[in-house]
Amino acid sequence: MANPRSVRWIFIGISLLAAIAAHAQSVSVVSGNGQLVLAANPSKQMTVLVRDSSGKPVPSAQLTWKATGTAGAVGTLSQPTTTTDSAGHASNTLFTAIPAAGTPFVQTTVTATLSTGSANAQFTITTVSNPSNIPQVQVSLTSPSLAQLPVSGPAGQQGSVQVTVRIKAISGSGQGVPNVAVSVGPDIPSNPATIGCSGGTVLSNSSGVANCNLVYGGKIGTGSFTVAVGNGYVFFPGLGYSVVAGSPATLTITGGNNQAGSPGQTLPLPLVAQLSDLGGNTLAGVTLVFEPVVAGTASFSNLRTTTDNNGKVSTQVILGNVAGVVQIRVRTSDGKVSAVFNLSVNIVLTGFNKVSGDQQTALTGAQFADPLIVQAIANGTGVQGAPVTFTVTSGSAVVGTPNTSTDANGQASAIVTAGAVAGPIVITASTTSSAGTFTQTFNLSAHPPGPACDPAKTFWNGASYAPNFISPGGVALLTCQGLAPGIVGSVIPDTFGFGPLPIQVANVTVQFNGVYAPIYHVSNINGQEMVAVQVPFETPPGDNVPVVVTVNGVQNFTPLTATVLPGAPGIFAYVPQGQTTSIAVMVRPDGSFVSPTNPAVKGETIRAYVTGLIPPDGTLLTNMYAPPPPAPDITITTPVIVGIDHHGTHAKPTVIYAPNLIGVWEVEFIVNSDAPSGANVAFDLAIPVNGSNVFAVGSHMPIQ
């Protein structure tokens, strides 16, 4: 028989799977690679960053550190394991050993590996022998030479002179030292004229030579820079450099964009653009070209096409007679650098429609989830450039962008944040054209802190996560905004798996038709707030069962009702790593769990774990706890249908109330001898309800 505690934790994991979206995917070096360290001294900190699959830092991730290298001279790590901080960073230090006599240096590879996977990052630390305080590794700067100083390059580009550093042993054949870090930076970090190695830090090659291609940036100017070798082992300071103007790289619109006017009108604001190089330095004396993207849609006056001392050009625009969007391009003479102004010619509006964002609810002081969107229409087509104003007509709220204009689809939007006062909020959107003023009204509401539950998105089967598929005695998952404030992860009661469940966890309670529901856990996983409960057996099936969710003494702001079915079977399942198909949670006769590497065998008896079945009247009570063996099983005699590969089992399954769990049933069946073999054989389960079979969301099982 399966270990009850193992079943308990499988159940907890399954109940959270739908909400866990982010997991650690990568480990990268932040700093500390390529160090040169004198023997018997600590290295500088080696720091890594752990990110999830979307690139976000992962806090509280555990890493295992390992140092390998020459026997007897590997060194000792200060910590065998570390945990990432809130920014996803973790650090460690290597205390270097003393290399054998006559050995000028040894190298240690330090690997930081995620404890939950194989992702890792590596560091190379070179320990330098130091007999009689004479370091046995020599560092020399071979380029730039004195004749090449100061080095110079255009902003945003590479120069023609490299920094070359040679690291080698001073004894024997002068063996080169590989994987030593070399970096370049201004002596005055605040110098707006910058210099550095392309790609950041470079490492020496197998011959001990590191080549740094210098990249110049920032503002035009001069300064001095330092070459750092081995993370501070040797410095070459005071080397002169200068940043000069680069080629045209960017045209930035600084004025006149997104204007609208009538046909033939000269727009009131000139179009203004600014030319700069890759370093952001403005370029004077460069001739540019203004042109309409579509010939004939506009003409120009007061043209100033040669950049002034601030890198700017400008022109007035006279709109043509073609209604709609007008685009004006400004470019360099070769066309390699350009920018486009978007203008529009006013036409008579025939409509102003509300697109989305109405009837939303938010907490006081919180931003509404969706923007308010309207669309200006003329003869069935969206009009670009129409001015739109969003105004708080009543209630307490703040509009993020009260004055805006429609985009290429004729749409304009605004983000609204509820104020400090709860209650209804009315936002009016308006636009004016030659046909008059058009308005649309959005009705919103703000409520005080407490759970906000959308009935269509609140109730889920606790095993299959099927929406609005719950029944008396079964496990249900409720998701609401404001359900788990201040919680990161899950709060699980100590009695889960060992006795009756509490009716309050983390200051959260749930009532179905006035009866408190036992709570399995309260969780906040990546912003998805939820509570898992057993629907009380006293709950009458129906379409409008009242539900009250209370958080910190505050009930759900708007009335909440649930559809409760007589029976709502759900199969507990999980998705194995590297697969996309779910596998039902099942136990083989020897107590081991069925898995892709431990498949069920034809003819053997298997137990699956489900919820939402219908026990005979009086058999079970809310929060009833089935004790483990040797106590007798609680047998369920109401019918259950099990299907393998969409065929019923030859032998009738038996059902007991799962020991150590609440709201969970064990369905015991024999695998058909003629069942197909495979990693993902269909597994189905149904129960008869009011003369019809009600099916659980199907899962799969591996069969040998």
C-alpha positions as CSV (number, residue, x, y, z in Angstrom):
1,M,0.0,0.0,0.0
2,A,1.2,3.5,-0.8
3,N,2.7,5.5,2.1
4,P,-0.1,7.8,3.3
5,R,2.3,10.7,3.7
6,S,3.5,10.3,0.1
7,V,-0.1,10.4,-1.1
8,R,-0.6,13.5,1.0
9,W,2.3,15.4,-0.6
10,I,1.4,14.2,-4.1
11,F,-2.1,15.6,-3.5
12,I,-0.7,19.0,-2.3
13,G,1.6,19.2,-5.4
14,I,-1.2,18.4,-7.8
15,S,-3.5,21.0,-6.2
16,L,-1.0,23.7,-7.0
17,L,0.1,22.6,-10.5
18,A,-2.4,24.8,-12.3
19,A,-1.0,28.0,-10.7
20,I,2.8,27.4,-10.9
21,A,4.0,29.0,-14.1
22,A,7.6,30.2,-13.4
23,H,10.5,27.8,-12.6
24,A,14.2,28.2,-12.6
25,Q,15.6,27.7,-16.1
26,S,19.1,29.2,-16.2
27,V,22.1,30.1,-14.1
28,S,24.6,32.7,-15.4
29,V,27.8,34.3,-14.1
30,V,27.4,37.9,-12.8
31,S,31.0,38.5,-11.5
32,G,34.1,36.8,-10.2
33,N,35.1,34.6,-13.2
34,G,38.7,34.6,-14.4
35,Q,40.3,35.6,-11.1
36,L,44.1,35.5,-10.4
37,V,44.5,34.9,-6.6
38,L,47.7,34.5,-4.6
39,A,48.1,31.1,-3.0
40,A,46.5,30.7,0.5
41,N,44.2,33.7,0.0
42,P,40.5,34.0,-0.5
43,S,39.1,34.8,-3.9
44,K,36.7,37.7,-4.5
45,Q,33.1,36.7,-4.4
46,M,31.8,34.6,-7.3
47,T,28.2,35.7,-8.0
48,V,25.5,34.0,-10.1
49,L,22.0,35.0,-11.3
50,V,19.1,32.5,-11.5
51,R,16.3,33.3,-13.9
52,D,13.1,31.6,-14.8
53,S,11.9,30.7,-18.3
54,S,10.6,34.2,-18.8
55,G,13.9,35.8,-17.8
56,K,12.8,37.0,-14.4
57,P,15.1,36.6,-11.4
58,V,14.2,33.6,-9.1
59,P,14.5,34.2,-5.3
60,S,15.0,31.4,-2.8
61,A,16.5,29.0,-5.3
62,Q,19.1,26.6,-3.8
63,L,22.5,26.0,-5.6
64,T,25.1,23.4,-4.9
65,W,28.7,24.5,-5.4
66,K,31.6,22.2,-6.3
67,A,35.3,22.9,-6.8
68,T,37.5,20.7,-9.0
69,G,41.1,20.8,-10.2
70,T,44.6,19.6,-9.4
71,A,44.5,17.1,-6.5
72,G,45.7,18.8,-3.3
73,A,45.5,22.3,-4.7
74,V,41.8,22.7,-5.4
75,G,41.0,25.0,-2.5
76,T,38.0,25.1,-0.2
77,L,34.6,26.8,-0.8
78,S,33.2,28.9,2.0
79,Q,29.8,27.4,1.5
80,P,28.7,24.1,-0.1
81,T,25.2,25.4,-0.8
82,T,23.7,28.9,-1.2
83,T,20.2,30.4,-1.7
84,T,19.4,33.2,-4.0
85,D,18.3,36.5,-2.6
86,S,15.3,38.6,-3.7
87,A,17.2,39.7,-6.8
88,G,18.0,36.1,-7.8
89,H,21.7,36.4,-6.8
90,A,23.8,34.0,-4.9
91,S,27.6,34.3,-4.0
92,N,30.4,32.1,-2.8
93,T,34.2,32.4,-2.1
94,L,37.1,30.0,-2.7
95,F,39.9,29.8,-0.2
96,T,42.9,28.9,-2.4
97,A,45.4,26.2,-1.5
98,I,49.2,26.2,-2.0
99,P,50.3,24.6,-5.3
100,A,53.1,22.0,-5.2
101,A,56.7,23.3,-5.2
102,G,57.8,24.3,-8.6
103,T,54.2,24.7,-9.9
104,P,53.8,28.4,-10.9
105,F,50.0,28.2,-10.9
106,V,47.0,25.8,-10.7
107,Q,43.4,26.4,-11.9
108,T,40.2,25.4,-10.1
109,T,36.9,25.1,-11.8
110,V,34.0,26.1,-9.5
111,T,30.5,25.0,-10.7
112,A,27.3,26.3,-9.2
113,T,24.4,24.0,-10.0
114,L,20.6,24.4,-9.3
115,S,19.5,21.8,-6.8
116,T,16.3,21.3,-8.7
117,G,17.8,20.7,-12.1
118,S,21.0,20.6,-14.2
119,A,21.3,24.3,-15.0
120,N,24.7,25.6,-13.9
121,A,27.4,28.2,-14.3
122,Q,31.2,27.8,-14.1
123,F,34.0,30.0,-12.8
124,T,37.8,29.6,-13.4
125,I,40.0,30.6,-10.5
126,T,43.8,30.7,-11.0
127,T,45.9,30.2,-7.9
128,V,49.3,31.9,-8.3
129,S,52.3,30.4,-6.4
130,N,54.0,33.0,-4.2
131,P,57.3,31.6,-2.8
132,S,59.3,34.1,-0.8
133,N,56.5,36.7,-1.8
134,I,57.5,36.4,-5.5
135,P,54.4,35.8,-7.6
136,Q,55.1,33.2,-10.3
137,V,52.7,34.7,-12.9
138,Q,53.6,37.7,-14.9
139,V,51.2,40.1,-16.6
140,S,52.2,42.5,-19.3
141,L,50.4,45.0,-21.5
142,T,51.6,44.7,-25.1
143,S,49.0,47.0,-26.7
144,P,48.4,49.9,-27.0
145,S,52.0,51.1,-27.2
146,L,53.0,54.6,-26.1
147,A,52.9,55.7,-29.7
148,Q,49.3,54.6,-30.0
149,L,48.1,56.6,-27.0
150,P,45.8,58.2,-26.6
151,V,43.5,55.8,-28.4
152,S,40.5,57.2,-30.2
153,G,37.3,56.0,-31.7
154,P,33.8,57.2,-32.8
155,A,30.9,57.1,-30.3
156,G,29.0,53.9,-30.5
157,Q,31.6,52.1,-32.5
158,Q,34.9,50.1,-32.2
159,G,38.2,51.8,-32.6
160,S,41.2,50.5,-34.6
161,V,43.5,49.8,-31.7
162,Q,43.1,46.7,-29.5
163,V,44.1,46.3,-25.8
164,T,46.3,43.1,-25.7
165,V,47.4,41.5,-22.4
166,R,49.8,38.6,-21.9
167,I,49.6,36.4,-18.8
168,K,52.3,33.8,-18.4
169,A,54.4,31.9,-15.8
170,I,57.8,33.4,-15.1
171,S,59.4,30.0,-14.7
172,G,60.1,27.1,-17.1
173,S,58.9,27.7,-20.7
174,G,56.8,30.7,-19.7
175,Q,53.5,28.8,-20.0
176,G,50.5,31.0,-20.9
177,V,47.6,31.2,-18.3
178,P,44.2,30.8,-20.0
179,N,40.8,32.0,-18.8
180,V,42.0,35.1,-17.0
181,A,39.6,38.0,-17.0
182,V,40.6,41.3,-18.6
183,S,38.3,44.4,-18.5
184,V,38.6,48.1,-19.4
185,G,36.8,51.1,-17.8
186,P,37.2,54.9,-17.4
187,D,39.3,56.0,-14.5
188,I,36.5,58.4,-13.6
189,P,33.2,56.3,-13.8
190,S,31.1,59.4,-14.2
191,N,32.9,60.5,-17.3
192,P,30.2,60.9,-20.0
193,A,32.8,59.8,-22.6
194,T,33.0,56.0,-22.1
195,I,35.3,53.2,-23.1
196,G,35.2,49.4,-22.6
197,C,35.8,46.0,-24.1
198,S,33.3,44.8,-26.7
199,G,31.1,42.3,-24.9
200,G,32.3,43.4,-21.5
201,T,35.0,41.3,-19.9
202,V,37.2,39.1,-22.1
203,L,39.2,36.0,-21.1
204,S,42.7,35.0,-22.1
205,N,43.1,32.2,-24.7
206,S,45.1,29.0,-24.3
207,S,48.3,30.9,-24.9
208,G,47.5,33.4,-22.1
209,V,46.7,36.2,-24.5
210,A,43.6,38.4,-24.1
211,N,42.5,40.7,-26.8
212,C,40.0,43.5,-26.0
213,N,38.3,45.3,-28.9
214,L,37.7,48.8,-27.5
215,V,34.2,50.3,-27.9
216,Y,33.7,54.0,-27.4
217,G,30.4,55.5,-26.3
218,G,28.7,58.3,-24.5
219,K,29.5,61.9,-25.2
220,I,32.3,63.3,-27.2
221,G,35.3,64.0,-24.9
222,T,38.5,62.7,-23.5
223,G,39.7,60.8,-20.4
224,S,41.9,58.1,-19.1
225,F,41.2,54.4,-18.6
226,T,42.4,51.4,-16.7
227,V,43.0,47.8,-17.8
228,A,42.2,45.4,-15.0
229,V,43.5,41.8,-15.1
230,G,42.4,38.8,-13.1
231,N,39.6,40.7,-11.3
232,G,41.9,43.2,-9.6
233,Y,45.2,41.2,-9.6
234,V,47.0,43.7,-11.8
235,F,46.0,47.2,-13.0
236,F,47.3,49.3,-15.8
237,P,45.8,52.8,-15.1
238,G,46.1,56.2,-16.7
239,L,45.9,55.3,-20.4
240,G,44.5,58.2,-22.5
241,Y,41.5,58.0,-24.8
242,S,39.1,60.2,-26.7
243,V,35.6,59.8,-28.1
244,V,34.9,61.6,-31.4
245,A,31.6,62.1,-33.2
246,G,30.3,59.0,-35.0
247,S,28.2,58.5,-38.1
248,P,24.5,59.4,-38.1
249,A,22.6,56.6,-36.3
250,T,19.4,57.9,-34.8
251,L,16.7,60.4,-35.8
252,T,14.5,61.3,-32.9
253,I,11.1,63.1,-33.3
254,T,11.1,66.0,-30.8
255,G,8.0,67.9,-31.9
256,G,4.9,68.1,-34.2
257,N,4.0,64.4,-34.2
258,N,0.4,63.1,-34.1
259,Q,-1.2,66.3,-35.2
260,A,-4.5,66.5,-37.0
261,G,-6.0,69.1,-39.3
262,S,-8.4,69.9,-42.1
263,P,-7.6,69.3,-45.8
264,G,-5.3,72.1,-47.0
265,Q,-4.5,73.4,-43.5
266,T,-1.0,74.3,-42.4
267,L,-0.5,72.5,-39.1
268,P,0.2,74.8,-36.2
269,L,3.3,73.0,-34.9
270,P,6.4,72.4,-37.1
271,L,7.8,68.9,-37.5
272,V,11.1,68.8,-35.6
273,A,13.6,65.9,-35.6
274,Q,17.1,65.6,-34.0
275,L,20.0,63.6,-35.5
276,S,22.6,61.9,-33.2
277,D,25.3,59.2,-33.4
278,L,25.2,55.8,-31.6
279,G,26.6,57.5,-28.5
280,G,23.7,60.0,-28.4
281,N,25.8,62.9,-29.5
282,T,23.9,65.4,-31.7
283,L,25.4,66.0,-35.1
284,A,25.5,69.5,-36.7
285,G,25.8,70.5,-40.4
286,V,24.2,67.3,-41.9
287,T,21.7,67.7,-44.7
288,L,18.5,65.7,-44.3
289,V,15.4,65.2,-46.5
290,F,11.7,65.7,-45.6
291,E,9.2,63.8,-47.8
292,P,5.6,62.4,-47.7
293,V,5.6,58.6,-47.5
294,V,2.8,58.7,-50.0
295,A,3.4,61.3,-52.7
296,G,1.0,64.2,-52.9
297,T,-0.5,63.8,-49.4
298,A,1.3,66.8,-48.0
299,S,3.6,69.7,-49.0
300,F,6.1,71.8,-47.0
301,S,7.0,75.4,-46.1
302,N,9.8,76.9,-43.9
303,L,12.0,74.0,-44.6
304,R,15.2,73.8,-42.5
305,T,17.0,70.6,-43.7
306,T,20.5,71.2,-42.4
307,T,21.0,70.2,-38.8
308,D,21.7,73.1,-36.5
309,N,24.1,73.2,-33.5
310,N,21.7,71.0,-31.6
311,G,21.3,68.5,-34.5
312,K,17.8,69.6,-35.3
313,V,15.9,70.1,-38.6
314,S,12.3,71.3,-39.0
315,T,9.5,72.1,-41.4
316,Q,5.9,73.3,-41.5
317,V,3.4,70.8,-43.1
318,I,0.5,71.7,-45.4
319,L,-2.0,68.8,-45.4
320,G,-3.3,67.5,-48.7
321,N,-6.8,66.6,-49.6
322,V,-6.6,62.9,-48.9
323,A,-8.5,62.1,-45.7
324,G,-7.1,59.8,-43.1
325,V,-3.5,59.2,-42.0
326,V,-0.6,61.2,-43.5
327,Q,3.0,60.1,-42.9
328,I,6.0,62.3,-43.3
329,R,9.5,60.8,-43.4
330,V,12.7,62.6,-42.5
331,R,15.9,60.8,-43.5
332,T,19.6,61.1,-44.3
333,S,20.5,61.5,-47.9
334,D,21.5,57.8,-48.2
335,G,18.3,56.7,-46.5
336,K,20.1,54.6,-43.9
337,V,18.7,56.6,-41.0
338,S,15.1,57.8,-40.9
339,A,12.0,58.6,-38.7
340,V,8.3,58.9,-39.6
341,F,5.8,61.5,-38.3
342,N,2.2,60.4,-38.1
343,L,-0.4,63.1,-39.0
344,S,-4.1,62.9,-39.9
345,V,-6.6,64.8,-41.9
346,N,-9.8,65.5,-40.1
347,I,-13.0,64.0,-41.5
348,V,-16.6,64.1,-40.3
349,L,-17.1,61.5,-37.6
350,T,-20.2,59.3,-37.8
351,G,-19.8,57.4,-34.6
352,F,-17.9,57.0,-31.4
353,N,-18.1,53.5,-29.9
354,K,-17.2,51.9,-26.6
355,V,-14.9,48.9,-27.4
356,S,-14.0,47.4,-24.0
357,G,-13.3,48.2,-20.3
358,D,-16.8,48.7,-19.0
359,Q,-18.3,47.2,-15.8
360,Q,-15.0,46.5,-14.1
361,T,-14.3,46.1,-10.4
362,A,-11.1,46.9,-8.5
363,L,-9.9,47.4,-4.9
364,T,-9.7,50.9,-3.7
365,G,-6.3,52.4,-4.6
366,A,-5.7,49.7,-7.2
367,Q,-5.5,49.9,-11.0
368,F,-8.4,48.4,-13.0
369,A,-7.3,45.3,-14.9
370,D,-8.2,46.4,-18.4
371,P,-7.9,49.8,-20.1
372,L,-11.0,51.7,-21.2
373,I,-11.0,51.7,-25.0
374,V,-13.2,53.7,-27.5
375,Q,-13.1,54.0,-31.3
376,A,-13.8,57.0,-33.5
377,I,-15.7,56.0,-36.7
378,A,-16.3,57.7,-40.0
379,N,-18.4,55.7,-42.6
380,G,-17.6,52.5,-40.9
381,T,-13.8,53.0,-40.7
382,G,-11.7,53.9,-37.7
383,V,-10.3,57.4,-37.8
384,Q,-6.7,58.1,-36.7
385,G,-5.7,61.2,-34.9
386,A,-9.1,62.1,-33.4
387,P,-8.6,63.8,-30.0
388,V,-10.1,61.9,-27.0
389,T,-10.6,63.1,-23.4
390,F,-11.3,60.7,-20.5
391,T,-12.9,62.5,-17.6
392,V,-13.9,61.2,-14.1
393,T,-17.6,62.2,-14.1
394,S,-18.4,60.8,-10.6
395,G,-16.8,58.7,-7.9
396,S,-13.1,58.5,-6.8
397,A,-10.6,57.6,-9.5
398,V,-7.5,58.8,-11.4
399,V,-7.2,58.6,-15.2
400,G,-3.6,57.8,-16.3
401,T,-3.8,59.6,-19.7
402,P,-6.8,61.9,-19.7
403,N,-5.9,63.5,-23.0
404,T,-4.9,61.3,-26.0
405,S,-5.7,60.6,-29.6
406,T,-6.9,57.7,-31.6
407,D,-4.4,55.3,-33.2
408,A,-4.3,53.8,-36.7
409,N,-7.4,51.7,-35.9
410,G,-9.3,54.7,-34.6
411,Q,-8.9,53.5,-31.0
412,A,-7.9,55.4,-27.9
413,S,-7.4,54.0,-24.4
414,A,-6.9,55.1,-20.8
415,I,-5.7,53.3,-17.7
416,V,-7.9,54.0,-14.6
417,T,-6.9,53.7,-11.0
418,A,-9.6,53.5,-8.3
419,G,-9.4,56.2,-5.6
420,A,-9.5,55.8,-1.8
421,V,-13.3,55.9,-1.6
422,A,-15.3,52.8,-2.4
423,G,-18.4,53.0,-4.6
424,P,-19.5,53.4,-8.2
425,I,-17.2,55.3,-10.6
426,V,-18.3,56.9,-13.9
427,I,-15.7,57.8,-16.6
428,T,-16.8,59.7,-19.7
429,A,-14.8,59.6,-22.9
430,S,-15.4,62.3,-25.4
431,T,-14.2,63.5,-28.9
432,T,-15.1,66.5,-31.0
433,S,-15.2,66.9,-34.8
434,S,-16.9,69.1,-37.3
435,A,-20.0,66.9,-36.8
436,G,-20.2,67.8,-33.1
437,T,-19.2,66.2,-29.8
438,F,-19.5,62.4,-29.2
439,T,-19.4,60.7,-25.7
440,Q,-19.3,57.3,-24.2
441,T,-19.8,56.4,-20.5
442,F,-17.9,53.6,-18.6
443,N,-19.4,52.4,-15.3
444,L,-16.8,51.0,-12.9
445,S,-16.8,50.2,-9.2
446,A,-14.3,50.2,-6.4
447,H,-14.5,48.1,-3.2
448,P,-12.6,48.1,0.0
449,P,-9.8,45.5,0.7
450,G,-11.3,42.1,0.7
451,P,-11.9,39.3,-1.8
452,A,-13.3,40.1,-5.2
453,C,-14.7,37.0,-6.8
454,D,-16.0,36.7,-10.4
455,P,-18.6,33.8,-10.3
456,A,-17.6,32.7,-13.8
457,K,-13.9,32.4,-12.8
458,T,-14.0,31.4,-9.1
459,F,-15.0,27.7,-8.8
460,W,-12.8,24.8,-10.2
461,N,-12.7,21.1,-9.6
462,G,-9.9,20.5,-7.1
463,A,-8.5,17.5,-9.1
464,S,-9.1,18.3,-12.8
465,Y,-9.4,22.1,-12.6
466,A,-12.6,21.9,-14.7
467,P,-14.5,25.2,-14.2
468,N,-17.8,25.2,-12.3
469,F,-17.6,21.4,-11.8
470,I,-17.9,20.8,-8.0
471,S,-20.1,18.7,-5.8
472,P,-20.9,18.1,-2.1
473,G,-18.0,16.4,-0.3
474,G,-15.6,17.0,-3.2
475,V,-12.4,19.1,-3.4
476,A,-12.9,22.5,-4.9
477,L,-10.5,25.3,-5.8
478,L,-11.6,28.9,-5.4
479,T,-9.7,31.8,-7.1
480,C,-10.4,35.4,-6.2
481,Q,-8.6,38.7,-6.2
482,G,-7.5,39.7,-2.7
483,L,-7.9,36.2,-1.3
484,A,-4.3,35.7,-0.1
485,P,-2.8,39.2,0.7
486,G,0.7,39.1,2.0
487,I,1.2,35.4,1.2
488,V,3.9,34.1,-1.1
489,G,3.6,30.4,-1.8
490,S,1.2,28.3,0.3
491,V,-0.1,28.1,3.9
492,I,-1.0,24.5,4.6
493,P,-2.5,23.4,8.0
494,D,-0.5,21.0,10.1
495,T,-3.5,18.6,10.4
496,F,-3.6,18.0,6.6
497,G,-3.1,14.3,6.1
498,F,-3.3,13.6,9.9
499,G,-6.8,14.5,10.9
500,P,-9.8,16.9,10.3
501,L,-9.0,20.1,8.5
502,P,-9.5,23.6,10.0
503,I,-12.2,25.9,8.8
504,Q,-9.9,28.9,8.9
505,V,-6.4,29.1,7.4
506,A,-4.4,32.4,7.0
507,N,-7.5,34.3,8.2
508,V,-9.5,32.9,5.3
509,T,-12.9,31.2,5.7
510,V,-15.3,29.9,3.1
511,Q,-19.0,29.1,3.6
512,F,-21.4,27.2,1.3
513,N,-25.0,27.9,2.1
514,G,-24.0,29.0,5.6
515,V,-21.8,25.9,6.4
516,Y,-18.1,26.4,6.8
517,A,-15.9,24.4,4.4
518,P,-12.7,22.6,5.6
519,I,-9.6,24.2,4.1
520,Y,-6.6,22.3,2.6
521,H,-4.4,25.3,1.8
522,V,-4.4,29.1,1.0
523,S,-2.0,30.0,-1.7
524,N,-0.6,32.9,-3.8
525,I,1.4,31.5,-6.7
526,N,2.8,34.1,-9.0
527,G,-0.1,36.4,-8.3
528,Q,-2.8,33.7,-8.6
529,E,-4.6,33.7,-5.3
530,M,-6.6,30.6,-4.3
531,V,-8.1,28.5,-1.5
532,A,-8.7,24.7,-1.7
533,V,-11.7,23.4,0.3
534,Q,-13.9,20.5,0.7
535,V,-17.5,21.4,-0.3
536,P,-19.6,20.5,2.7
537,F,-21.8,17.5,2.3
538,E,-24.7,19.6,3.7
539,T,-24.5,21.8,0.5
540,P,-27.7,21.2,-1.6
541,P,-27.0,20.8,-5.3
542,G,-28.3,23.7,-7.4
543,D,-27.5,26.6,-9.7
544,N,-27.4,29.5,-7.1
545,V,-25.8,28.2,-3.9
546,P,-24.7,31.2,-1.9
547,V,-21.0,31.3,-1.1
548,V,-19.3,33.7,1.3
549,V,-15.5,34.2,1.2
550,T,-14.0,36.1,4.2
551,V,-10.5,37.4,4.4
552,N,-9.2,39.1,7.5
553,G,-12.8,39.6,8.6
554,V,-14.0,41.2,5.3
555,Q,-16.4,39.3,3.1
556,N,-16.5,39.2,-0.7
557,F,-17.7,42.6,-1.8
558,T,-20.4,41.4,-4.3
559,P,-22.7,38.5,-3.8
560,L,-21.3,35.2,-4.9
561,T,-23.1,32.0,-5.9
562,A,-21.9,28.6,-7.1
563,T,-23.3,25.9,-9.3
564,V,-23.1,22.7,-7.2
565,L,-23.7,19.4,-9.0
566,P,-24.8,16.2,-7.3
567,G,-21.6,14.6,-8.5
568,A,-18.5,16.1,-10.2
569,P,-15.8,13.4,-10.5
570,G,-12.2,14.6,-10.9
571,I,-9.1,12.6,-11.4
572,F,-5.9,13.7,-9.6
573,A,-3.2,13.9,-12.2
574,Y,0.2,15.4,-13.0
575,V,2.3,16.2,-16.0
576,P,5.7,14.4,-15.9
577,Q,8.8,16.5,-16.5
578,G,9.5,16.8,-20.3
579,Q,5.9,15.7,-21.2
580,T,2.7,17.6,-22.1
581,T,0.2,14.8,-21.4
582,S,-1.2,14.3,-17.9
583,I,-0.7,11.0,-16.0
584,A,-3.3,10.0,-13.3
585,V,-2.0,9.6,-9.7
586,M,-2.1,5.8,-9.3
587,V,-0.5,3.2,-7.0
588,R,0.6,-0.3,-7.9
589,P,0.2,-3.4,-5.6
590,D,3.7,-2.9,-4.2
591,G,2.8,0.6,-3.0
592,S,4.9,2.4,-5.7
593,F,3.5,5.1,-7.8
594,V,2.7,4.5,-11.5
595,S,5.0,6.6,-13.7
596,P,6.5,6.5,-17.2
597,T,9.4,4.6,-15.7
598,N,7.2,2.4,-13.5
599,P,4.2,1.5,-15.7
600,A,1.1,-0.5,-14.7
601,V,1.1,-4.1,-15.7
602,K,-1.9,-5.8,-17.4
603,G,-3.8,-7.9,-15.0
604,E,-2.6,-6.2,-11.8
605,T,-4.8,-4.2,-9.4
606,I,-4.3,-0.4,-9.5
607,R,-5.6,2.3,-7.3
608,A,-6.4,5.8,-8.6
609,Y,-7.2,8.9,-6.6
610,V,-10.3,10.9,-7.4
611,T,-12.7,13.4,-5.9
612,G,-16.4,14.4,-6.4
613,L,-18.0,10.9,-6.1
614,I,-21.4,10.3,-4.5
615,P,-21.3,8.2,-1.3
616,P,-24.4,6.4,0.0
617,D,-26.5,8.6,2.3
618,G,-25.1,8.7,5.8
619,T,-21.8,7.1,4.9
620,L,-19.6,10.2,5.1
621,L,-19.7,13.5,6.9
622,T,-18.1,16.9,6.1
623,N,-14.4,16.9,7.3
624,M,-14.6,13.2,8.0
625,Y,-11.2,11.7,8.3
626,A,-10.6,8.0,7.3
627,P,-8.0,6.6,9.6
628,P,-5.1,4.5,8.1
629,P,-4.9,0.7,8.4
630,P,-5.4,-1.4,10.5
631,A,-8.6,0.5,10.9
632,P,-11.3,-0.8,8.5
633,D,-11.9,0.8,5.2
634,I,-14.9,3.0,4.5
635,T,-16.4,1.4,1.4
636,I,-18.4,3.4,-1.2
637,T,-21.1,1.3,-2.8
638,T,-22.5,3.8,-5.3
639,P,-21.5,2.9,-8.9
640,V,-18.2,4.1,-10.5
641,I,-17.3,3.4,-14.1
642,V,-13.6,3.1,-15.1
643,G,-12.4,3.1,-18.7
644,I,-9.0,2.1,-20.1
645,D,-8.4,3.1,-23.7
646,H,-12.1,4.1,-23.8
647,H,-13.2,0.6,-22.8
648,G,-14.7,-0.4,-19.5
649,T,-12.8,-2.6,-17.1
650,H,-13.7,-6.3,-17.2
651,A,-13.9,-6.5,-13.4
652,K,-16.1,-4.1,-11.4
653,P,-14.0,-1.5,-9.6
654,T,-14.2,-1.0,-5.8
655,V,-14.1,2.3,-4.0
656,I,-13.0,3.3,-0.5
657,Y,-12.6,6.7,1.2
658,A,-8.9,7.4,1.0
659,P,-7.1,7.0,4.4
660,N,-5.5,10.1,5.8
661,L,-7.2,12.3,3.3
662,I,-10.5,14.3,3.2
663,G,-12.7,14.5,0.1
664,V,-10.5,12.0,-1.8
665,W,-11.5,8.5,-2.9
666,E,-9.4,5.5,-3.9
667,V,-10.8,3.7,-6.9
668,E,-9.4,0.2,-7.2
669,F,-9.5,-1.6,-10.6
670,I,-7.8,-4.4,-12.5
671,V,-6.0,-3.5,-15.7
672,N,-7.6,-5.3,-18.6
673,S,-5.5,-8.1,-19.9
674,D,-6.3,-7.0,-23.5
675,A,-5.5,-3.3,-22.7
676,P,-3.0,-1.7,-25.1
677,S,0.5,-1.0,-24.1
678,G,1.8,2.5,-24.2
679,A,3.1,5.6,-22.3
680,N,-0.2,7.5,-22.5
681,V,-3.1,5.1,-22.6
682,A,-6.4,6.9,-22.1
683,F,-7.9,6.7,-18.6
684,D,-11.5,7.7,-17.9
685,L,-13.9,7.7,-15.0
686,A,-17.6,8.4,-14.8
687,I,-20.5,8.1,-12.3
688,P,-24.2,7.8,-13.0
689,V,-26.1,10.9,-11.9
690,N,-29.9,11.2,-12.4
691,G,-29.9,8.5,-15.1
692,S,-27.0,9.9,-17.1
693,N,-23.2,9.2,-16.8
694,V,-21.2,12.2,-15.7
695,F,-17.5,12.0,-16.9
696,A,-14.4,13.3,-15.3
697,V,-11.9,15.2,-17.4
698,G,-9.9,12.3,-18.9
699,S,-6.3,11.6,-18.1
700,H,-3.8,8.9,-19.0
701,M,-1.8,6.0,-17.6
702,P,1.4,4.2,-18.8
703,I,0.9,0.4,-19.3
704,Q,3.6,-2.1,-19.9
